[in-house]
Amino acid sequence: MSYRLTKVVSVHGCSCKLSQYQLSSLLDKACFTQGYNENVLAGAWENSSVVKIADNLAVLNTLDFFTPLVDEPEIQGRIAGSNVTSDIYTLGITDIASFLTVMAYPENMPDELAVGMLKGLGDFCREMNIPIVGGHTIRNPWPIIGGAATGIGPIDKIVYTRGAQPGDRLFLTKPLGIAAAMAAYRLRKEEIEDKELLSTIPTDIVETAINKAIQGMTSSNKLAAEVMQKIAIHAATDITGFGLKGHLTNMAKLGNVDIVINNLYVIPGAPELSELFGYPLLTGEAKETAGGILMAVSPEHSDDLQSEFDKQKMSYCEVGHVTQGNGKVTIINNPKITVAEP
């Protein structure tokens, strides 16, 4: 492929997002989050907005788009669909009523790549029974793909980022390590002399990491949302562009609790690749894209949650717990490392 999607951008996937601290400053200066009315049940800093439209019925809206992580356009489209819809599924709502696409690409990018990204996105949405009803496409120096999703659901079934309680156990449904795995994906396509860095890690480990990362990013979080409809979950967030620690800091601050992570659930090969490339995976600060859902559940419901995960043949791992506090997240030194099955 002469035109590489990953080659024409300097940051990839959710790594192109502003940091949460930059975003917070921007919103505060603009007074952007002021003026909510009583029907707005959630806005900024939640995974999706939630607006009450009738008794026990809400509409959820989210918007997400980013730069390419892979050169294969249809895979990139699927990753985008997974990441956008995750923001609705993370609140435990499974009915996404519509999807609007957002796409941009440079003048010199072949049209067939744009077609491929749209096809991958469309195929993903159709498999989730989500109608694509339109969108917007512009010319732009960097290619981007994503969209806006609208969900509908009962208010009493919505699970917010806030709500974690002392004593809760924390479970994550997809392994971490996307950034390092995709760095290896990009590097192996470079000239021979640039690939020498990867020679210190066995080829099968590199390939497994890349394949597992792509498998995770293209897998929908809808099944996790269906589990959340059956089990009483106190709080949840997906793990994407702010990284594990960033998203958990949001959960801790909104819930006025502290969070302790003592186990990192990772993609096979991700620790080795993160050390090689200098990614802060083991401190929970590496960026993720289309990651899993982290759920806070009471001890009395944790066995039921795990049983439901097992019944649905879902990957998952217990990664930590919630304590009393005021918004602090601690990832212990030398945490346990649990490697996901290849």
SEKOL-290613 format. One record per residue (C-alpha): z, x negated, y; residue in one letter. Coordinates in pm, whole numbers, plus 32768, in hexadecimal, padded with zeros to 4 digits. Layout:
! residues N
+------+------+------+------+
|   zz |   xx |   yy | code |
+------+------+------+------+
|    Z |    X |    Y |    A |
...
+------+------+------+------+
! end
This chain:
! residues 342
+------+------+------+------+
|   zz |   xx |   yy | code |
+------+------+------+------+
| 8000 | 8000 | 8000 |    M |
| 7F87 | 7F52 | 813E |    S |
| 8057 | 802B | 822B |    Y |
| 81C4 | 8017 | 81C8 |    R |
| 82AA | 8122 | 8255 |    L |
| 83DA | 803E | 823E |    T |
| 8328 | 7F1C | 82E5 |    K |
| 82E3 | 7FCC | 8430 |    V |
| 844F | 8024 | 847D |    V |
| 8575 | 7F3E | 84BE |    S |
| 8684 | 8029 | 843A |    V |
| 8665 | 8109 | 830A |    H |
| 86E3 | 8263 | 82AD |    G |
| 8835 | 82C7 | 8335 |    C |
| 8866 | 8165 | 83B7 |    S |
| 879D | 81D7 | 84E7 |    C |
| 88B7 | 82C2 | 854D |    K |
| 899B | 8272 | 8671 |    L |
| 8AF5 | 8205 | 8607 |    S |
| 8BF3 | 831C | 8617 |    Q |
| 8CA2 | 8269 | 8735 |    Y |
| 8B62 | 8253 | 8803 |    Q |
| 8B18 | 83BE | 87B2 |    L |
| 8C77 | 842B | 8816 |    S |
| 8C57 | 837C | 8966 |    S |
| 8B01 | 8413 | 89A2 |    L |
| 8B73 | 8576 | 8958 |    L |
| 8CAF | 8551 | 8A26 |    D |
| 8BF4 | 84D0 | 8B58 |    K |
| 8AFB | 85EC | 8B3D |    A |
| 8C0D | 86F2 | 8B08 |    C |
| 8B26 | 8762 | 89F2 |    F |
| 8C2A | 8807 | 8916 |    T |
| 8CCA | 88DE | 8A23 |    Q |
| 8C92 | 8A52 | 8A45 |    G |
| 8CA9 | 8ACC | 88DD |    Y |
| 8CF3 | 8C3F | 88B9 |    N |
| 8DCF | 8CEA | 87B9 |    E |
| 8CB0 | 8D16 | 86C5 |    N |
| 8C7B | 8BA0 | 86A4 |    V |
| 8D51 | 8B3B | 857C |    L |
| 8CD4 | 89D2 | 856C |    A |
| 8BFA | 88F7 | 8645 |    G |
| 8BE8 | 8783 | 868F |    A |
| 8C93 | 869C | 8590 |    W |
| 8C65 | 8798 | 847B |    E |
| 8B4E | 8761 | 837E |    N |
| 8AA7 | 88A0 | 83F6 |    S |
| 8AE4 | 899B | 8509 |    S |
| 8B81 | 8AE3 | 8499 |    V |
| 8B53 | 8C1E | 856A |    V |
| 8BE2 | 8D70 | 850B |    K |
| 8AD8 | 8E81 | 8514 |    I |
| 8B90 | 8F9E | 8462 |    A |
| 8CD4 | 8FE4 | 83AB |    D |
| 8CFE | 8EC8 | 82B0 |    N |
| 8B9A | 8E4E | 82E6 |    L |
| 8B2A | 8D13 | 8399 |    A |
| 89E8 | 8C5A | 83E3 |    V |
| 89E8 | 8AE0 | 83BB |    L |
| 88F3 | 89FA | 846E |    N |
| 88B5 | 8886 | 8448 |    T |
| 87B0 | 878F | 84C1 |    L |
| 876B | 863A | 8429 |    D |
| 864D | 8540 | 842B |    F |
| 862A | 83CA | 83FF |    F |
| 8548 | 82A0 | 83C0 |    T |
| 84B8 | 8247 | 8269 |    P |
| 8584 | 81A1 | 8156 |    L |
| 8465 | 8180 | 8060 |    V |
| 82EF | 8146 | 8074 |    D |
| 8294 | 8262 | 7F85 |    E |
| 825E | 838B | 8070 |    P |
| 82AF | 84A1 | 7F7A |    E |
| 83F7 | 83FB | 7F19 |    I |
| 8448 | 83D2 | 808A |    Q |
| 8409 | 8545 | 80BF |    G |
| 84F3 | 859D | 7FA1 |    R |
| 8604 | 84BC | 802D |    I |
| 85E4 | 8569 | 817D |    A |
| 85FC | 86C2 | 80DE |    G |
| 872F | 865B | 801B |    S |
| 87DC | 85CB | 814C |    N |
| 8797 | 86F5 | 8230 |    V |
| 8801 | 8801 | 8139 |    T |
| 893A | 873D | 80DA |    S |
| 89D6 | 879A | 8228 |    D |
| 89D2 | 8909 | 81C1 |    I |
| 8A35 | 88CF | 8058 |    Y |
| 8B5C | 87FA | 80C6 |    T |
| 8BFD | 8930 | 815C |    L |
| 8BE8 | 89D9 | 8009 |    G |
| 8AC9 | 8AC0 | 806B |    I |
| 89AA | 8AD6 | 7F72 |    T |
| 88BC | 8BC8 | 8022 |    D |
| 87D1 | 8B11 | 810F |    I |
| 86F7 | 8C1D | 81AF |    A |
| 85F5 | 8B40 | 825A |    S |
| 8588 | 89DD | 82A8 |    F |
| 84C8 | 8959 | 83D7 |    L |
| 8429 | 8802 | 83B5 |    T |
| 843D | 86EB | 84B6 |    V |
| 833F | 85D1 | 8493 |    M |
| 82B9 | 84BB | 856F |    A |
| 81D3 | 8398 | 852A |    Y |
| 8107 | 828D | 85E0 |    P |
| 7F96 | 82A8 | 8636 |    E |
| 7F3C | 8198 | 853D |    N |
| 7FF6 | 822B | 8414 |    M |
| 7F06 | 82BC | 8311 |    P |
| 7F10 | 8437 | 8307 |    D |
| 7F37 | 8432 | 818C |    E |
| 8092 | 839D | 81B7 |    L |
| 80F7 | 84BC | 8299 |    A |
| 8066 | 85AF | 819B |    V |
| 812C | 8506 | 8088 |    G |
| 8275 | 851B | 8146 |    M |
| 823C | 868C | 818C |    L |
| 81E0 | 86C9 | 8021 |    K |
| 831C | 861F | 7FA2 |    G |
| 83F2 | 86E3 | 8096 |    L |
| 8342 | 8826 | 803B |    G |
| 8364 | 87EB | 7EC5 |    D |
| 84D9 | 87A7 | 7EEA |    F |
| 8511 | 88E5 | 7FB3 |    C |
| 8448 | 89BC | 7EC3 |    R |
| 8516 | 8939 | 7D9F |    E |
| 864F | 89A4 | 7E5C |    M |
| 85AE | 8AF7 | 7EAB |    N |
| 85B2 | 8AAB | 8020 |    I |
| 848A | 8B31 | 80EB |    P |
| 83ED | 8A42 | 81E6 |    I |
| 8390 | 8B20 | 830C |    V |
| 82FF | 8A27 | 8406 |    G |
| 8363 | 88F8 | 84CD |    G |
| 82F1 | 87FD | 85D0 |    H |
| 8227 | 86BB | 85B9 |    T |
| 81F0 | 85B6 | 86C8 |    I |
| 8160 | 8459 | 86F8 |    R |
| 826D | 8350 | 8700 |    N |
| 8283 | 81D3 | 86E2 |    P |
| 8359 | 81F9 | 85A8 |    W |
| 8318 | 82ED | 848B |    P |
| 8431 | 83E7 | 8459 |    I |
| 845F | 8510 | 836F |    I |
| 8568 | 861E | 834F |    G |
| 85A9 | 8779 | 83CC |    G |
| 8691 | 8895 | 8422 |    A |
| 8730 | 8972 | 8318 |    A |
| 87D0 | 8AC8 | 8342 |    T |
| 88D1 | 8B44 | 8249 |    G |
| 8977 | 8C98 | 821F |    I |
| 8AC4 | 8CCE | 8174 |    G |
| 8C16 | 8D7B | 8165 |    P |
| 8D11 | 8CED | 825B |    I |
| 8E2A | 8CE9 | 815D |    D |
| 8D62 | 8C05 | 8077 |    K |
| 8D15 | 8AF8 | 8179 |    I |
| 8DB9 | 89A3 | 8145 |    V |
| 8DE3 | 88D7 | 8283 |    Y |
| 8E18 | 8763 | 82BE |    T |
| 8F6C | 87C1 | 8349 |    R |
| 9072 | 884A | 825E |    G |
| 90D8 | 8721 | 8185 |    A |
| 924A | 8734 | 812C |    Q |
| 934C | 862D | 80C6 |    P |
| 9346 | 8604 | 7F4E |    G |
| 91D5 | 865C | 7F2A |    D |
| 9106 | 858E | 7E38 |    R |
| 8FAE | 8516 | 7EA9 |    L |
| 8E74 | 8527 | 7DD4 |    F |
| 8D18 | 84A0 | 7E27 |    L |
| 8BDD | 8527 | 7D7E |    T |
| 8AE5 | 8409 | 7DB8 |    K |
| 8B1B | 8291 | 7DAB |    P |
| 8B12 | 81B3 | 7EE0 |    L |
| 8A2E | 808C | 7F28 |    G |
| 88E7 | 811F | 7FAC |    I |
| 88BD | 8022 | 80C6 |    A |
| 88D3 | 7EEE | 7FEA |    A |
| 87F8 | 7F82 | 7ED8 |    A |
| 86E8 | 7FDE | 7FCF |    M |
| 86FB | 7E8A | 8075 |    A |
| 86A6 | 7DFC | 7F1E |    A |
| 858A | 7EFB | 7F01 |    Y |
| 84F3 | 7E7D | 8048 |    R |
| 852C | 7D0D | 8003 |    L |
| 8481 | 7D0F | 7EB1 |    R |
| 833E | 7D7B | 7F5F |    K |
| 833C | 7C53 | 804C |    E |
| 828A | 7B07 | 8020 |    E |
| 82FC | 7A2C | 7EFE |    I |
| 83CC | 7940 | 7FD5 |    E |
| 848D | 7A65 | 806B |    D |
| 84E3 | 7AEB | 7F11 |    K |
| 8599 | 79B1 | 7EA7 |    E |
| 86DE | 7A47 | 7F28 |    L |
| 86CB | 7B4B | 7E12 |    L |
| 869F | 7A45 | 7D01 |    S |
| 8818 | 7A14 | 7CF0 |    T |
| 883F | 7B72 | 7C5E |    I |
| 879B | 7BD5 | 7B13 |    P |
| 8662 | 7CA7 | 7B3E |    T |
| 86E4 | 7DC1 | 7A61 |    D |
| 8819 | 7DE9 | 7B3F |    I |
| 8741 | 7DFB | 7C78 |    V |
| 8657 | 7EFA | 7BDA |    E |
| 8777 | 7FD0 | 7B5F |    T |
| 8817 | 7FD1 | 7CB8 |    A |
| 86D2 | 803A | 7D60 |    I |
| 8684 | 8149 | 7C61 |    N |
| 87E7 | 81D4 | 7C6C |    K |
| 87E2 | 81DB | 7DE8 |    A |
| 8699 | 8299 | 7DF4 |    I |
| 870C | 8387 | 7CE2 |    Q |
| 8847 | 83D4 | 7DA9 |    G |
| 8798 | 8403 | 7EF6 |    M |
| 8696 | 84F3 | 7E66 |    T |
| 879C | 85C2 | 7DAA |    S |
| 8811 | 86FF | 7E54 |    S |
| 897E | 8745 | 7EA4 |    N |
| 8948 | 88B5 | 7E56 |    K |
| 89F4 | 8898 | 7D05 |    L |
| 8B28 | 8808 | 7DB2 |    A |
| 8B25 | 8931 | 7EA0 |    A |
| 8B1D | 8A20 | 7D79 |    E |
| 8C4F | 8970 | 7CE9 |    V |
| 8CFE | 8995 | 7E3A |    M |
| 8CC4 | 8B0C | 7E28 |    Q |
| 8D90 | 8B18 | 7CE6 |    K |
| 8EAF | 8A29 | 7D34 |    I |
| 8F9B | 8A35 | 7E5E |    A |
| 8F3C | 8901 | 7F2B |    I |
| 900B | 88B0 | 8060 |    H |
| 8F08 | 87DA | 8114 |    A |
| 8DBD | 872D | 80D8 |    A |
| 8CC0 | 8647 | 817C |    T |
| 8B84 | 85A1 | 8108 |    D |
| 8B71 | 8426 | 8122 |    I |
| 8A42 | 83C0 | 81EF |    T |
| 89FC | 82FA | 832C |    G |
| 8B63 | 82B8 | 8398 |    F |
| 8BB6 | 821F | 8246 |    G |
| 8CE1 | 8273 | 816B |    L |
| 8DE8 | 8206 | 8265 |    K |
| 8D3C | 82AB | 838C |    G |
| 8D1D | 8400 | 82EA |    H |
| 8E80 | 83EF | 8263 |    L |
| 8F03 | 8392 | 83BB |    T |
| 8E67 | 84D4 | 843A |    N |
| 8F0F | 8594 | 831D |    M |
| 905F | 84ED | 835C |    A |
| 905A | 8528 | 84D4 |    K |
| 8FEB | 8692 | 84B9 |    L |
| 90F7 | 86D6 | 83B2 |    G |
| 9205 | 8603 | 845B |    N |
| 9247 | 854B | 8315 |    V |
| 9221 | 83E9 | 828F |    D |
| 9133 | 838E | 8176 |    I |
| 9155 | 8274 | 807A |    V |
| 902C | 81F7 | 7FAF |    I |
| 908A | 8127 | 7E7E |    N |
| 8F4D | 8147 | 7DAF |    N |
| 8DE4 | 810F | 7E19 |    L |
| 8CDA | 81C9 | 7D53 |    Y |
| 8BA0 | 80F3 | 7D67 |    V |
| 8A38 | 80D5 | 7CF4 |    I |
| 8A09 | 7FCF | 7BE2 |    P |
| 89BC | 7E83 | 7C89 |    G |
| 8A21 | 7EFD | 7DE4 |    A |
| 8B53 | 7E17 | 7E06 |    P |
| 8A85 | 7CE4 | 7DAD |    E |
| 8969 | 7D47 | 7E96 |    L |
| 8A5A | 7D9E | 7FAF |    S |
| 8AFA | 7C48 | 7F95 |    E |
| 89A3 | 7BA6 | 7F91 |    L |
| 8927 | 7C5E | 80C6 |    F |
| 8A73 | 7C75 | 817F |    G |
| 8A9E | 7DEF | 8173 |    Y |
| 8C07 | 7E6B | 819F |    P |
| 8C07 | 7F43 | 8065 |    L |
| 8D62 | 7EE0 | 7FEF |    L |
| 8DFD | 7F3E | 813E |    T |
| 8D50 | 8091 | 8139 |    G |
| 8C81 | 8047 | 826E |    E |
| 8B23 | 802A | 81DA |    A |
| 8A30 | 813C | 823F |    K |
| 89CB | 823E | 813D |    E |
| 88A7 | 8332 | 8136 |    T |
| 889C | 8481 | 807D |    A |
| 89E9 | 8429 | 7FDF |    G |
| 8ADA | 84F7 | 7F15 |    G |
| 8BE5 | 85F0 | 7F7E |    I |
| 8D4C | 857D | 7F98 |    L |
| 8E41 | 8696 | 7F4D |    M |
| 8FB5 | 86B2 | 7F92 |    A |
| 9060 | 878B | 7E8D |    V |
| 91CA | 87D9 | 7E3D |    S |
| 9261 | 873B | 7D02 |    P |
| 9284 | 8891 | 7C60 |    E |
| 910C | 88D0 | 7C7F |    H |
| 908F | 876F | 7C39 |    S |
| 9077 | 879D | 7AC0 |    D |
| 8FAB | 88DA | 7AF2 |    D |
| 8EC6 | 8820 | 7BE1 |    L |
| 8E8B | 8707 | 7AEA |    Q |
| 8E4E | 87FF | 79D2 |    S |
| 8D47 | 88AB | 7AA6 |    E |
| 8CA3 | 875D | 7AF9 |    F |
| 8C98 | 870D | 7985 |    D |
| 8C0F | 8863 | 792F |    K |
| 8AF3 | 8832 | 7A29 |    Q |
| 8AB8 | 86CC | 79AC |    K |
| 8AEE | 8647 | 7B0A |    M |
| 8B45 | 84E1 | 7B61 |    S |
| 8C92 | 84BE | 7C18 |    Y |
| 8DBB | 83DB | 7C48 |    C |
| 8F1B | 83FA | 7CD1 |    E |
| 8F2E | 8307 | 7DF4 |    V |
| 9078 | 8340 | 7EAA |    G |
| 9177 | 8431 | 7F38 |    H |
| 91FB | 84D1 | 8075 |    V |
| 934F | 8489 | 8111 |    T |
| 940E | 84FE | 8243 |    Q |
| 939A | 8455 | 8380 |    G |
| 92CA | 8473 | 84B9 |    N |
| 9165 | 8412 | 8469 |    G |
| 916D | 82B9 | 83CA |    K |
| 908E | 824C | 82A9 |    V |
| 90F6 | 8127 | 81CF |    T |
| 9016 | 8087 | 80CB |    I |
| 9106 | 7FAA | 800A |    I |
| 90C5 | 7E37 | 7FDC |    N |
| 9010 | 7DED | 7E97 |    N |
| 8FDE | 7F5B | 7E37 |    P |
| 8F7F | 7FBE | 7CD8 |    K |
| 8E06 | 7FC0 | 7CAA |    I |
| 8D76 | 80D5 | 7BD1 |    T |
| 8C07 | 809F | 7B81 |    V |
| 8B36 | 81D6 | 7B48 |    A |
| 8A71 | 81F4 | 7A08 |    E |
| 890D | 816C | 7A2E |    P |
+------+------+------+------+
! end
